[in-house]
Amino acid sequence: MTNTIKTMKWLGFIALVLIESLAIFGLPLEQIGFTVPQAILISIYAALLIITITGFIITHFVNLQKE
């Protein structure tokens, strides 16, 4: 698999997580009193946290398979 395809898959995954986190976290945050920009910002931070944790987990298992 070429690097371009791998990159496109990761970009798609990141976009999907961002959209899902906005849907999951953003709407309830707006309902409890946060403004829309605050809800979007909190959702993006949550998505980046999810992506980071997922990346560390994937990296850990890939490194285990190489050993």
HUQUIWO-V390726 format. One record per run of one state. SS is the DSSP state (2 for helix, 1 for strand, 0 for the rest). FROM is the first residue (numbers start at 1). LEN is the number of residues. If there is no record, write none. Layout:
BEGIN
<<SS;FROM;LEN> <SS;FROM;LEN>>
END
This chain:
BEGIN
<<0;1;2> <2;3;29> <0;32;4> <2;36;31> <0;67;1>>
END
